[in-house]
Amino acid sequence: MLDLILRGGTVVDGTGGVPFTADVGVSCGRIAAIERSGRLGEAARRTIEADGLLVTPGFVDVHAHYDGQATWDRRLAPSSWHGVTTVVMGNCGVGFAPVRARDRETLIQLMEGVEDIPGAALHEGISWEWESFADYLGALERVPRDIDVCALVPHGAVRLYVMGARGADRAPATEEEIREMGRLVREAVAAGAFGFSTSRTLNHRTSTGAPTPTLGAAAAELHGIVAEMRRAGRGAFEVVSDFEDVAAEFATFRAIAADTGARTFVSLNQNKRGGYRTVLDLVARAASDGVPMTAQVAVRGIGVLLGVEGTVSPFVLNPEWCRVPASAAARVAALSEPAFRQRLAEAAEEPRHRFGSYDRYYPVGDEPDYEPPPERSIAALAAASGRHPVDVLCDLLLADGGRGLVYYPIFNYEDGNLEAQRELLEHPATIVGLADGGAHVGTICDASFPTTMLTHWVRDRRRGPRFDLAWAVKAMTADTAGAYGLTDRGRLAPGLRADVNLIDLANLRVGRPEMVADLPAGGRRFVQRPRGYVATLVNGVVTYESGEPTGELSGRLVRSA
C-alpha cells in the first residue's frame, strides 16, 4: 500500500520538460510511481486530489543563514512557508562552529552585524553544546524540523578558532595556521559539511562596526584551505566579494577552482558601480574552459524594508529622527505631529541627511510589487499630489497603526526595472540564490523568492518577458540541488525523495512583510506569508497544508556524501 497518492495534478517534474497530468504515488519517503496514462491503481493510506494544481519538487535554497535558528527552532520559517524543503546554510563566512568558549561572543557579534540577527536572540537561543564542526552537525541532527538543512563551514569561525584575536583583527595567517584551518575544514567536510564559505566585502561588519575577520585574507590562505578541504574528496567554495579589483580578485577564485576542482560560487548583483556583466563574462568563460565556477543571483531587486518597526527607517540619517526615542510608539507619535514633519523635511534638504533618492522609494502594498514603475515612486507620488516627499513617507509609515513599509532596492534595480535581473537569471553560468533566509531579519524578507519567481516571473510580469513555468521550477529545484551534489532531490522521478509542493498557481500570492516577535528573548523579525501552497511534503510526509503546519517534522540534517 502506498502512503499517499497525489491524484491528477499537473506535474512540473524539475527537468524542464513539458508539464503533464499524472498521479504521483509516495511510499517510505520516496516517489514510488508516476502514472501518466490513467489513474494509479494501487491503494493508498491517503489521497489528495490535485486536479488544477501544480505538482513540483520541493524548492532547494542554496543561500540561507539559519545557522543559529536551526539549533533552537523546529520550523525554519519563512523559507518553509514558501515551498522550500532543503536549505544550504553557513554562507558568507559566518556561523557558529568550530568555536572555543572564549570566542562565542565574537561570533554572535559577527552574525548580529553581518546578518542583522538580534544578538539577544542568539544569546538566549544558542545552547553552545559543541566545539568542533562535527559536534555542531550532531547538534543539528538531534533537532527534528520541518525542512532539511545542509551546512557550509564558515571562514570567520575557523579563523577565530585557529588564530584567536589575531584572526578577528584580520592579521595575515602563517603557513602553519593555514594548514590548521585547512585541516579543520577537511575534517568538517568529512563529517558531512558541504563545503567552505568566506566573505570579502566591506558591507559585512560586526555589530561593533569592525570589518569581518575574513576581509582581505590572502589568496594563499583561501587556496590553502580549499586545497586541504578537497583532500576529503568533496566540498564546494562559496564567496561574496566587492570585486574592487575585478581582475585580481577573480583570478584568485578561478585559480582556486581550477587547481582544486572545488565548485566555486560567487554572489553577483547589479549595483551602482556597474561591472556585473564583467564578472558574469568571467564566470562564463571559466565554465566554458571547464573550470567549475557559477554565479549565484537573486530573483528580484535586493533592497531594504523601511519602517517604524524595522532596523532602518527612511529617516535614519536625519538628525531630527535621531532625537526620537527608539520605540514604535514614540516614533508613531512623532510622525503624527505636523511640526515634527516640517522639521524632518527641512533637515532632509541636506542630501547627507537622506537615505538615498526619493525616486528609489516605493510603497509596499498588501501584495508587494517588486518591479514597481517610476510613477509609483515616492518622488512621483509627491509631485502628483503637490506634497513634500517627507510628508508622503510619513503617511505611508503611519498606515496600519504604524506598520506601513516602503521598499528601497539597493541592488538589481539601477534601470528602474528587472531586465538586468532577467539577464542574470537566464544565463547558463548562474543559479538562483541569495534569498538569505534567516538573516537580515529587521531589513528584508527575501526568503519569499520562490513565490516571487512563480507569481511575478511566470504569471504576472507586465514590464518585460516572462519565464516558462517548467524552466522556472527547474531553476529552483534540479539546478540548485545539482549544484551542491544533492542528486536524490530536485526532480520528481521514481526512487527520488518525495519532497513535493502542491501549488494553486492561479491563487498564489506573496503577502506583505510583517514584523513579529517570535525569536528568543522577544527578538523581532520580518516574515512574509504566502497564499496558494496547498500542501508541502518533506521526505514523503505532509508538513504544511493550506499554509498551516500539520505538526509533522520530517526534515533532517543532510550530510555530504
FILUMFI-927654 format. One record per residue: x, y, z of N, C-alpha, C, CB in turn. Coordinates in steps of 0.2 Angstrom, whole numbers, plus 2048, in hexadecimal, padded with zeros to 3 digits. Glycine has a CB too. Layout:
N
XYZXYZXYZXYZ...
REM end
This chain:
561
8047FA8008008008008048068007FB80080680380B7FC8068117FC8048168028058157F580981A80480781F80980382480780E82280C80482680080082C7FE80082C7F68038338007FA82E7F47F982F7ED7F78367EC7F482A7E97FB83A7E77F98417E57F68407DE7FF8457E57EF8417DE7EB83E7D97EA8447D47E483C7DB7EC8437CD7EA8477C87EC84E7C77E38477C87F284F7CA7F58567CA7F98577C47F98577D07FB85D7C37FF85F7BD80785E7C07FE8667BA80A8597BD8118587C081685C7BC8128507BF8198607C081F8647BD8258617C181F86C7BF82985C7BD82D8577C183485A7C282D8517BD8368607C183C8637C28418617BD83F85F7C884085E7B884485D7B28448627AD8438567AF83F8667AD83E86B7A883A8697A284586D7A58388637A283386079D82C86379E83385979E82886179982186479881D86179E81E86279281A8657A28168627A781085D7A58128687AB80E8597A980A8537A78058527AD80D84D7A47FF84F7AB7FB84D7B07FC8467B27F384D7AE7FC8447B97FE83E7BB7FC83D7C380683D7BA7FC8377C57FC8357CC8038347CE7F782F7CD8048367D480B8357D780A8317DE80E83C7D980D82B7DE80C8277E48138287E880C8207E28118287EF8178297F48178237F98168307F781D8207FA81E81B7FF82481B80281D8147FB82481B80982B81B80D82F82180B82E81480B82C82680A83082C80983382E80283682C80E8318297FE83382A7F782D82A7F28388247F582F82C7EC82A82C7E682A8257E482C8317E08248217E582381A7E38218197DC81E8177E881D81E7D981B81D7D28188247D08168187D28198257C981582A7C68128287C081B8307C480B8287C08078257BB80382A7B78028207BF80682A7B180382F7AC7FC82C7A98088317A77FC8267A77F78237A37F18207A87F981E79F7ED8257AA7E88237AE7E98237B67E581C7AD7E58207BA7E68217C17EA81B7C47DF8207C47EF81D7C97F38197CC7EE8147D07F881D7D17EF80E7CF7EA8097D17EB8077D87E98047CD7F18087DB7F38057E17EF8087E77FA8067E37EE8057EC7EB8087F27EF80C7F67E88027F77ED8117FA7F18167FD7ED8178047F281C7F97F18198097EF81B80F7EB82280F7F481B8157ED82680A7EA82C8097EB82E8027ED83280E7E68327FF7E68357F97E483C7F97E18317F47E88407F67E78477F57E58497EE7ED84B7F77DF84B7ED7DD84D7E67E18537E47D584E7E67E58537DE7E98587DC7E785B7D67F08567DC7E18597D37DF85C7CD7DF8647CD7D88597CB7E28677C87E286E7C87E88717CC7DC8717CB7EC86D7CF7F286F7D37F886D7CF7F286C7DA7FE8717D180486F7CF80786A7D48098757CE80B8657D180E8607D58168617D480C8597D581A8647D88218667D78258627DC82286D7D682C8627DA8308607E08318657E583785F7DD8328647EB8348697F083986D7EE8358667F78398747F083E8787ED8458777F283C8807EE84A8787EE8518777F285487E7F28558727EE8558817F88588887F985F8877FB85388C7FE8648897F786B8887F886E88E7FC86E8877F286A8937FE86D89980186989B80786F89E7FC86A89880D86689981386B89A81986189481486889D81E86C89F82486889C82A86D8A682486589682A86289483086789083585D88F82E86D89283587288F83987088F84187989283886E89484386C89484A86589284B86C89B84D86089484785989284885888B84785589684285C88884385B88084285D87C84885F87E83C86087F84D86287C85385D87C85886887E85685888185885388285D84C88285A85488986084B88385484488385184387D84C84388A84D83D87A84D83B87484983887684383687084D83687D84283387F83C83888583982C88283D83B88383383F88883083B88D82B84588582C83689082E83289582B83689C82B82B89682E8358A082683089F82083289B81A82F8A681E83889881A83A89481483588E81384189281483388B81882F88581882888781682F88181E82688D81781F88F81581F89080D81D89681882589180A82589280382788C7FF8298988018268868018278807FD82E87E7FD8258827F683288180183987F80283987880683E88480583D87380483D86D80884486B80983A86780484986F80785086E80885487580885486980485887680D85C87C80D86387A80E85A88181286887E80B86F87E80C87088581087387E80687388481687488981B87C88A81C87088982187E88F82088589082188989481C88888982188589881888889C81288B8A281588289E80D88F8A58118928AC8128978AB81888C8B181489A8A681989F8A581E89D8A68258A48AA81D8968A68278948A782E8908A18308908AD82E89189F83788E89A83A89089984188F89383588F89384489089284B89488C84C88A89184E89888984889D8848498A288484389987D8498A88818458AA87F84C8AB8868518B187C84C8AB8848578AB88A85C8AE8888628A488D85D8B288C8658B488C86C8B08908708BC88E86D8AF88E8778AB89287B8AC89A87B8AB88F8828B389B87B8B58A287B8B38A68758BD8A387B8B18A386F8AF8A68698A88A78688B28A38638A48A486C89C8A486B8998AB86A8998A087189B8AF86E8998B686E89B8B986789B8BA8748A18B88658A38BB85F89F8B88598AB8B985E89E8B285989A8AF8548938B285489A8A88548908B38598898B685A88A8BD8578878B686188F8C18598908C88568908C884F8958CB85A8948C384C8958C284588E8C184189A8BD84388B8BC8448848BA84187F8C08428818B484487F8C384787A8C984987C8CE84487B8CB8508828D08428848D583E8838D483788B8D883F8868CE8358868CC82E87F8CA82B88A8C682C87B8C782F8748C482D86E8C78318748BD82E8708CC83586A8D08388658CB83C8668D48338688C78408648C28448658C584B8668BB8448608C684F8618C98568658C585A85A8CA85986A8C985D86F8C586186C8C28678748CA8648678C586A8638C28708608BC86E85E8C787385D8BB86885A8B586685F8AF8668578B68608658B186386B8AC86286D8AA8698708AF85E86E8AF86E8708AD87486C8A88788718B48788658AA8778618A587B85F89F87785A8A987C85F89F87085D89986D86389486C85B89B86686989686B86E89186987188E87087489586687188787087388387687A88287686F87C87587E88387188588287188787B87388988887588487687188586F87388A86C86F87F86B87488F87086B89486E86789A87286789186D86089F86F8658A58738638A787285C8AB8718688A886B85A8AA86A8538A486B84F8AD8638538A686B8488A086B84389C8658438A386D83C8A085F84489D85984489885884A8A285384589A85B85089585C85588F86085489885E85C89086585088B86A84E88686684A88D87084A88886284588485E84188085984588885A83B88385684A87F85284E87A85585288484F85387B85C85487685F85787086185387886685A87286284C86C86384786885D84686F86684186C85784686985184586484F84A86E84C84486585285086085085685A85485686485185C85985985285385D85284F85B84C85586585284985884D84485784784285E84583F85384984185F83E83E86583B83A86483584486A83A83786A83383386982D83686882682E86F82D83C86A82684086981F84786682184087081C84A86481B85186281C85686781C85285D81685C86681F86186C81F86886881D86186F82686B86C81987286B81887787081A87386A81087D86F81C88187481F88887581C88287382788A87B81B89187D81989587F81F89088381489B87E81F8A08808248A28888238A687C8248A088C8288A18938278A989582989D89782C8AC8998248B389B8258B489F82B8B589F81F8AF8A482D8B08A88338B18A48398AA8AC8348AD89F83A8AD89A8408B48978408A78968408B689483A8BC89083A8C289583B8BD88D8338C289B8398C789F83A8C88A18418C68A68368C28A28458C38A484C8C589E8508BC8A684E8C389884E8C58928518CC8918518C188C84F8CF89284C8D689184B8DB89684D8D888F8438D989D84B8DD8A284C8DB8A78528DD8A68468D58A68558D38AA85B8D28B18598D88A98618D48B585D8D48BD85C8D78BF8568D68C18628DC8BC8548E08BE84E8DB8BC8488E68BA84D8D78B78488D38B58438CD8BB8428D08AF8448CB8BD8488C58C28488C88C88458C38C384F8CE8CA8478D18D08458D48D083D8D78D28498D38CA83A8D48CA8338DC8CA8328D28CF82F8E08C78378E78C68368E88C18308EA8C483C8EE8C182D8F08BC8288F18B582B8F68BE8248EE8B08298EF8A982B8F68A78298E98A58298F98A382E8FF8A082D8FE89982990389E83390389682690289082290088B82790988E81F90288B82D9008868328F88878339048868388F688D8348EF88E8358EB88D82F8EE8968378ED88E8298E988C8238E88848238ED88E81D8EE8818258ED8798258E887782A8F48768268E887A8308E38788358DC87A8338E587C83C8DB8808308D488282E8D287D8298D488982B8D687B8248D587681F8D386F8228DA87581A8D786D8278D586782A8CE86782D8DA8658308CD86C8318C686D8348C086C82F8C58738388C18708298BC8708248BC8698218BE87581F8C186681F8C185F81D8BE85A8218C885C81B8BF85A8288BC85682C8B485782D8BF8578338B285E82C8AB86082C8A885D8268AA86782D8AB85D8208A885B81A8A785381B8AC85D8148AD85081D8AC84981E8A78478238B38468218A584B82889F84A82C89984B8298A084E83389884F82489285082089185781E88D84E82589585C81F89486281D89586281589A86781F89186781289186780A89686C80788A86980889B86F80B8A08738098A287980E89E8768028A587E80B8A888380F8A688A80C8B088380E8A488F8108A289580D8A689B81089B89680F8A78A080D8AA8A680F8A78AD80D8B28A680D8A98B28108A78B980E8AC8BE80D8A28BC8138AC8C18088B18C68068AE8CD8048B68C48008A98CF8088A58D58068A58DA80C89E8D48048A68E080B8A58E581189E8E68138A88EC80E8998E380F8928E48128918DF81888E8E280C8968DB8198958D681F89A8D98248978CF81D8968DB82A89A8DD8308978DA8368998E583089A8DA83B8988D78428938DD84589E8D68478908DB84A88B8DF84D88F8E58508878DC8538968E585189A8EA85489C8EF84E89F8E785889B8ED84889D8F18428A38EE83F89E8F88448A78E98428AD8E783F8AC8E38398B18E38448B08E38348AF8DF82E8B08D78308B58E08298AD8D382C8AD8CC82D8B48C982D8A98C88288B58C48328BC8C28328BF8BF82C8BD8BD8378BB8BE8278BE8BB8218BF8C081B8B98B581E8BD8C681D8BF8CB8188C68CC8168BC8D281A8C88CB8108CF8CC80E8D38C68108D28D28128D08C08128D58BA8128D88B980C8D08B48148DF8B780D8E38B68078E18B18038EA8B58098E28B17FC8E18AC7F88E48A57FA8E38AD7F18EA8A57FD8ED89F7FF8E989C8048F48A08018E68A08098E189D80E8DB89A80B8DF8A38138D889D8078D289A8048D48948008CE89F7FF8D98947FC8DB88E7F88DD8897FC8E18917F38E188A8018E38858068DE8818098E888780B8D988580B8D388280F8CF87D80A8CE8878128CD8808048C987C8008CD8767FD8C78817FA8D38777FC8D78717F98D786B7FF8DE8737F88D886D8058D886880A8D186580B8DA86B8118CC86980A8C586780B8C48628068C086D80A8C68638008C585E7FA8C88577FB8C78617F48CD8578008D08508018CA84C8048D58518068C584E8078BF84A8098BB8478038BA84E80D8BD84A7FD8BA8477F78B484B7F58B88407F88B28507F88AC8547F68AC85B7F98A68507F88A785F7F88A78657FC8A786B7F78AD8668008A28707F78A18757F38A487B7F789A8777F28A58817F38A88877F68A388D7F48AF8887F38A18907F989C8967F889F89C7FA8958947FB89F8A27F68A28A87F889E8AE7F68A98A87F589E8B37FA89B8B97F88A08BE7F88958BB7FD8A08C37F38A68C77F28A38CE7EF8AB8C47EE8A78D37F18A58DA7EE8A88DA7E78A88DF7F28AD8D67E58B08D67DF8B38DD7DD8AB8D47D98B68E07E28B98E77E18BE8E77DB8BC8EA7E78C38E27DC8C78E07D68C58DA7D38CF8E07D98C18DB7CE8BD8D57CB8C38D07C88B98D77C58C78D27C58CC8CD7C28D08C97C78D18D17BD8D38CD7CC8D78C97D18D28C57D58DA8CE7D58CD8C77D78C88C37DC8C58BD7D88C28C87DE8C38BE7D28C18B87CE8C68B37CD8BD8BB7C88CC8B67CB8D28B17CA8D38AD7D08D88B57C88D28AF7D68D38AB7DC8CE8A67DC8D38AF7E28C88A77DB8C28A27DB8C389D7D68BB8A67DB8C58A07D08C589B7CA8CB8967CC8C689F7C48D08987CE8D68947CF8D488F7D58DC8987D28D18917DA8CE88C7DF8CA8877DC8CB8907E58C58897D88C18847D58C487F7D08BB8887D18C98827CC8CC87E7C78D18797CA8D08837C28D587B7D08DA8777D38D78727D78DF87C7D68D18737DB8CF86F7DF8C986B7DD8CD8737E68C686D7D88BF86A7D58B986B7DA8C18637D58BA8707DE8B48727E28AF8767DE8B68767E98A98747DE8A48787DB8A487F7DF89D8757DB8A58847DB8A688B7DF8A088F7DD8AC88E7DC89C8927E28978967E189889D7E38908947E58978A27DF8988A97E08918AD7E089D8AD7DB8908B17E58898B57E588A8BA7E08888B87EC8858BC7DC8858C17D787E8C57D78868BD7D087F8CB7D78798D07D787B8D67D28778D27DE8768D97CF8778DF7CC8778E57D18718E17C787C8E97D187D8EF7D687E8F57D28828ED7DB87F8FA7D68809017D48869027D08809067D988C8FE7D28928FE7CE8928FB7C78978FB7D388D8F77C688D8F37C08928ED7C188E8F77BA8938EA7BB8998E57BB8968DE7BC89D8E77C08908DD7BD88D8D67BE88E8D27B88868D67C088E8D57B288E8D17AC8968CF7AB88C8D57A689A8D37AE8A18D17AE8A28CB7B28A68D67B08A08CA7B88A08C47BC89D8BF7B989E8C67C38978C07B68938BB7B38978B87AD88C8BD7B089A8BC7A989E8B97A38A48B57A68A08BF79F8A78B77AB8AC8B47AE8AA8AD7B08B08B77B38A48AD7B48A28A67B68A08A27B089C8A77BA89D8A47AB89B8A07A58A189E7A28978A57A18A68A27A18AC8A079E8B089A7A28B18A679D8B089B7A88B38967AC8AF88F7AB8B38987B48A88907AC8A48897AB8A58867A489D88B7AC8A688A79F8A78877988AE8847978A688D7938B388679C8B988379C8BA87D7A08BE88979E8B487B7A38B48767A78B68777AF8B98717A58B687D7B08B787F7B78B087F7BB8BB8867B88B087C7C18A987C7C48A78827C88A98767C88A58877C48A388D7C789B88F7C58A78937C58988927CA8918947C988F89A7CD88C88E7CB88B89E7CA8898A47CE8828A37D18898AA7C98818A57D787B8A57DA8788AB7DA87C8A37E28718AB7D786E8B27D68678B27D986D8B37CE8648B87DA85E8B87DE8588B87D985D8BF7E28528B77DC84C8B77D88498BE7D68478B27DB84B8C37DA8488C97DA84D8CE7DC8418CA7DD84B8D57DC84F8DA7DF8518D87E784D8E07DF8578D97E98588D87F08588DF7F385F8D57F18548E07F88538E77FB8518E680284E8EB7F78508EC80584E8EC80C8478EE80D8528F08108448EB81283D8ED81483E8F281A8398E781783B8F881883C8FE81D8358FF82083E90481983690082783090182B83190383282B8FB82B82C90483682C90683D82F90084182690883F82D8FA83F82F8F48438368F184182A8EF8438388F283B83E8EE8398448F183B83E8EE83284A8EE8398518F183B8528F88388568EC83884F8F98328518FF82F84A90382D8558FE82884A90982D84490D82B84791282684191283184291582284491A81C84892081F83F91C81984892182684B92782985192582D84592B82D85391F82C85991D83185F92283185B91682E86092682C86592B82C86393282D86892B82585D93282F85A93983085B93B83885393A82E85F94083986094284085994384486494884185494584184E94684584B93F84784994A84184C93A84384993384484D93084A84A92F83E85493284A85892F84F85793185686093084D85393785785193985D84B93686085094185D84893285C84192E85E84392886283D92D85884092686784292086B84191A86683D91F87184591586784590F86383F90A86484B90C86383990D86583390886682E90A86083090986D82A90485E82590585982090B85B8228FF85881E90A86281990F86481C91686381790E86B82291886582591E86582592185E82B91F86982791C85A82891E85382292084F82C91884F81D91B85181691D84E81392385081191785081492585681292B85981593185681392C86181C93085582093685281E93784A82793485281D93284781B93284081493583F81B92B83C81093584480993784480993F84580593484980E94284780E94984981194D84381394A84F80C95284080E95683B81595A83C80995B83981695C84281C96084382295C84281C96384A82295584482795184482994F83C82694A84882394E83982494D83282895282E81D94B82E82695883082995E82D83095E82E82696582F83295D83583995D83683D95783283A95C83E83A95183283D94C82E83E94E82783894682E83995182483A95481D83F95981C83395681A84095D82184596382084C95F82184496882684D95B82685395882685595382085395382D85095081D85194C81785395081184B94881685395781185595A80C85D95A80B85396280C86095881086795681086894F80D86B95781786B94E80886B94780586E9428098709477FF87394480E87693F81287193D81787C94281586C94081886793E81D86193A81A86494482086293881485D93381086092D80F85B93780A85C92881085E92180E85C91F80785A91C81386092280385F9217FC85A9267F985D91A7FA8599257F28549297EE84D9277EF8579297E784992C7EF84292B7F083F9277EA83E9317F08429277E48409237DE84191C7DF8429267D884591A7E48469137E68429107EB84E9127E783E9147EE8399117F383390F7F08389167F98309097F28299077EF8259057F582A9027EA81E9067F581A9037FA81A8FC7FA8139067F98198F87FF8188F18008108F080181C8EE80580D8ED7FC8068EC7FD8058E58008028EC7F77FE8E38017FC8DD8037FF8D77FF7F58DC8048008D87F98038D37F48098D77F17FE8D07EF80F8D77F48148DB7F18168DA7EA81B8DA7F68178E07E781A8E07E08218E17E08168E67DC8258DC7DE82C8DC7DE82F8DF7D782F8D57E082B8E17D382D8E47CD8298EB7CC82D8E07C68298EF7D18258F57D18278FA7CB8248F87D88228FD7C88249027C38269097C681E9037BE82990D7C282B9137C58259187C882E9177BF81F9177C581A91B7C78179197CE81491B7C281A9137D18189117D781D9137DD8189097D78239167DA8289197DF82591E7E482E91B7DC82891F7E98269247EE82792B7EB82A9247F582C92C7E782D9327E38279347DF8349327DF82592F7DB8209307D68199317DA81F92A7D281892D7DF81292E7E38119357E68119287E98179377E981793E7EC8169437E781E93F7EF8199437E18189487DB8119487D981D9467D580E9427D98079417D68029447DB80593A7D58049447E27FF9477E780194E7E97FF9427ED8079507E78099577E980B9577F080395C7E880E9527F28109517F98189507FA80C94C7FD81A9518008229508008229488018249538078289457FE82993E7FF82993C80682F93C7FB82C94080B82C93E81282593D81483094381682094181281994181581693A81281594781281793880C81593280981892C80C81693280181E92C80E82192781281E92681882992881281D92B81C81A92B82381392882281A93282680F92A81E80892781D80991F81C80492A81880E91D81780E91681681191281C81391581081591582081891182681291182B81E91582980E91682C80991683180391182F80691D83280390F8297FD90A8277FD90482B7FE90881F7F790182C7F68FB8307F98FC8377F98F582C7F890183A7FA9028418019038427F88FD84580590583D80C90683D81090083B80E90784480D8FC8378108F68348118F682D80C8F08368108FC82A8118FD8238188FD82180E90482181A8FB81B8218FA8198228FD8128228F38188288FF81182A90180A8308FD80882C9098098318FC8018368F77FF83B8FB7FB8338F27FA8428FA7FD8478FE7FA84C8F97F784B9037FF84C8F77F08508F27ED8578F57ED84E8F17E685C8F17EF8638F37EF8678F07E98668F27F68658EA7E88688E67E28638E47DD86C8E07E58658E37D78618E07D285B8E57D085E8DA7D485B8EB7D18568F07CF8598F67CC8518F17D485F8F67CA8628FD7C785E8FF7C18698FB7C685B8FB7BD8578FE7B78508FF7B98588F97B284E8FE7BF8478FF7C18428FA7BE8449067BE8458F47BD8428EE7BB8468E87BC8408EE7B38448E27BB8478DC7BC84A8D87B68438D77C084B8DC7B184E8D97AB8558D77AC84E8DE7A58598DA7B08608D87B18608D17B58648DD7B585B8D17BA85A8CB7BE8578C57B98558CC7C38538C67B48518C17AF8578BE7AC84C8C47AA85C8C37AA8628C17A68668BC7AB8668C77A48678BE7B186B8BA7B68678B37B786C8BE7BC8618B37B885D8AD7B985E8A87B48568AE7BB85D8AB7AE85D8A67A88648A47A685A8AA7A28698A77A88708A57A687289E7A88758AA7A887589A7A48768937A587C8927AB87988F79F87F8987AC8858987B188289A7B888B89C7AF87C89A7B987989C7C08748977C28768A37BF8738987C986E8947CC86A8997D187088E7D08648977D386089B7D786389B7DE8588997D78648A07E28668A07E88658A77EC86E89F7E98698A87F18688AF7F58628B07F886A8B47F085E8AB7FA8578AD7FD8598AF8048538A77FD85E8AD8078608AF80E85B8AD8138618B680E8578A78138538A58188568A581F84F89F8168538A88248558A882A85A8AE82C8598A282B85B8B28278608B782885D8BE8268668B78248608C482885E8CA8278568CB82985E8CC8208558C982F84E8C883184A8CE83284D8C383784E8D483384B8DA83584B8DF82F84E8DE83A84D8DC82984E8E082384B8DD81C8558E282284B8D781C8488D38168448CD81884E8D18118418CB81283E8C481383E8C180C8368C58168448BF80A8458BC8038448B580384C8BE8018428B28098418AA80983B8A98048408A88108378AE8028318AD7FE8338AD7F782D8B37FF83A8AC7F583C8AC7EE8388A77EA8438AB7EE8378A17EC83489C7E882D89E7E68338957EC8298A17EB8228A37E98238A97E481F8A57EF8288AD7E58288B37E082A8B07D982E8B87E282E8AB7D98308A87D282A8A57CF8358A27D38258A27D281F89F7CF81A8A47CE81C89A7D38198A97D28148AE7D18168B37CC8128B17D881C8B77CE81E8BC7C98218BA7C38238C17CD8258B67C38298B47BD8258AF7B88308B17BF8218AB7BB81E8A67B78178A87B581D89F7BB8138AB7BA80C8AD7B980A8B47B88088AA7BF80D8B97BB80B8BF7BB80F8C57B880A8C17C28158C47B68198C97B48168CD7AE8208C77B28168D47AE8148D87A98198DC7A680E8DC7AB81F8DD7A98248E27A78298DF7A38268E67AC8288D97A082D8D579C82B8CE79C8348D67A08308CA79882E8C379782D8BF79E8338BF7938298BA79E8298B57A382D8AF7A28218B37A482D8AB7A88318A47A782C89F7A68358A37AD82E89A7A382A8937A282A8907A982D88F79D82488D7AA82388A7B18288847B281C8877B18288807AD82D87A7AE83487C7AF82D8757A88368827AC83D8847AD83E8877B483F88A7A783988B7B683988E7BC8398897C28338937BE8358847C183687E7C783C87B7C68308797C583F8797C18458767C084B87A7C38478747B984A8817C284F8857C58508857CD84E88C7C384A8847D084A8847D784A87D7DA8438877D984B8787D684B8717D885186D7D684486D7D685086A7D08568667CD85C86A7CD8548637C785C8707CB8628747CA8658757D086087A7C68628787D58658797DC8678737DF86087D7E086386E7DF8658687E286B8657DF85F8627E286B8657D98718627D58778667D68708627CE87786C7D887D8707D988086E7DF87B8787DA87D86B7E48808697EA8808617EA87D86C7F087F85E7E58808577E587A8537E88868557E88748577E986E8537EC86A8507E786A8597F086D84A7E586A8467DF8648437E186F8427DC8628427E785C83E7E98568437EA85D83B7F08568497E885084E7E88518537E38508517EF84C8577E284C85C7DD84885A7D785385E7DB8468547D68428517D083D84C7D384784E7CB83884B7CF8328467D18338417CC82B8497D083683B7CF8378357CB83782F7D083E8357C78358297CE8358247D383C8227D683381D7CF83C8217DC8428207E08458267E384781D7DC84382C7E18468327E48418347EA8468387DF8448397EE84183B7F483A83E7F38458407F883583D7F782F8407F682E8467F982983B7F883284B7F78328527F982D8567F48398567FA8278587F58238597F081E8607F281E8547EF81D8647EE8188697EF8128687EA81B8707ED80C86A7ED80686A7EA8048727EA8008667ED8038757E480387C7E47FD87E7DF80987F7E17F98827E27F38857DE7F688C7DB7ED8877E37F988B7D57FC8907D27F88967D17FF88E7CB7F18957CF7ED89B7CD7EC89F7D37E68987CB7EC89C7D97EB8A07E07F18A17E47E589C7E47F789F7E17FD8A07E57FE8A87E680389D7E18008AA7EC8018B17EE8078B17F27FB8B47F180B8B77F28108B97F780D8BE7FB8168BB7F480C8BD8028098C280680E8C78088078BE80C80B8CC80C80F8D280E8138D081480A8D881081A8D281481E8D081A81B8D38208258D381981C8CF8258198D282C81E8D08318128CF82E81F8D58368238D483C8208D08418268DB83F8248CA8438218C68498278C584E81F8BF8468258C485482A8C385A82A8BC85C8288C886082D8B785782C8B08598338AD85A8298AD8548398B185A83F8AF85B8418AE8638458B38588468AA8658478AA86C8488B186F84D8A686D8478B28758488B88798438BE87684F8BB87883E8BC8728398C186F83C8C48698378C68748418C18668448C486083F8C585A84A8C085E8408CA85783B8CC85183E8CA84B8388D38528398C984683C8C783F8368C883A83F8C083E8388CA8348338CA82F8318C382C8358CF82982B8C182B8298BB8288248BD8228268B682D8238B981E81F8BA81881B8B48168238BD8128158B48178118AE81680E8AE80F80B8AD81B80E8A880C80B8A78058048A480680F8A38018008A48007FA8A07FF7FB89C7F97F48A57FF7F88967F97F88927F37FC88C7F37FB8967ED80088B7F98038847FA7FE8807FD80A8857FE7FB87B7F97F68777FC7F98718007F38737F67FF86F7FF80286A80380A86A8017FF86380280E86880681586780581786180981986D80881B85D80581D85680882485780981B85080382785480E82E85381082F84C81183185881583384980E83584280F82E83E80F83884181682A83F80A82383C80A81E83D80F82583580A81F84281381A84381881884A81781E84381F81184B81880E85281781085681D80685181681485B81C81686082281286682281D86282180F86881C80B86E81C80586D81880F87581A7FF86F81A7F986E8167F58758167F58688187F38778107F087E8107F38838147E987D8137FA8838147FE8888177FF88781E7FB88E8167FC8828217FD88182880187B82A7F688082C80587B82F80987583180486F83380E87683680686983180286383380586083A80385E82E80A86283C80D85F84281385A84180885C84681385883A81885383881F85783781685083282485483A82B85783983085183682E85984082F85183083384C82C83A84E82982F84982783B85482A84285782884885482C84285E82884E85482985385282D85A85582A85484A82C85F85482E86685682B86885282686B85683186A85582086D85181B87485281B86A85481487884C81B87F84C81B88184B81488284781F88784E81288A84D80B88C84680A89085280A88B84380488C83C80489483B8018888397FE
REM end
